[in-house]
């Protein structure tokens, strides 16, 4: 893993608020552990975008069990993912990821702005200085490899705020993620031990076929792992009612429904 940038040490010294975007997944967990040992407790907060029915059960409980009592905020979008799909008549795509912008980034940024206003009201000198921390890693995809690990956000640096975006574990390998969690005496969320590679949404448009197969199997065999035990059936129902499929067609496999991909009937 790469060294902590000197700019981060300077931001800590200036009293910046470090915001941990925490999904409950392994990367968020490893990122938190790094930040816990780096940033003074009073400068660290945790924000979780609660996706409700479409995420694995126990995400919030897992976050609380693996953190040390820092201030914790949950936020929600104005509509759910399933409502978004139904209203638009289509699923999000890798190129147009409204699920990320509308369900995660937007609510989290609104929450952060609210926290800075609270800090301003309390008279905190560095009330508007923010480092928004996310757990994307270069190993995950060619697109994520190209991301700039630390950058100034002009879009969010308004109304007295100075906002930076940081990817603390961008250079961390997946093996290191699990090793660091184990070294801290913790375990990742239970679905990883059951075969999942990704967390957050149970059925993700970015998931591998193996993860989708595993998720469909777990949804039918262990519905207690889901916030909504009928979630798989609802995704399949949306494919039928919209005439669309969740996964983008490929040259190799063409257009396939979720049932065709997973081999699990709804």
Helices and strands as residue ranges (DSSP letters): H 6-13, E 17-21, H 26-36, G 41-43, E 44-49, G 52-54, H 59-65, E 71-75, H 81-88, H 98-100, I 101-105, H 106-121, E 129-133, G 138-140, H 142-145, E 150-152, E 162-166, H 174-183, G 190-192, H 209-221, G 223-225, H 231-242, H 258-262
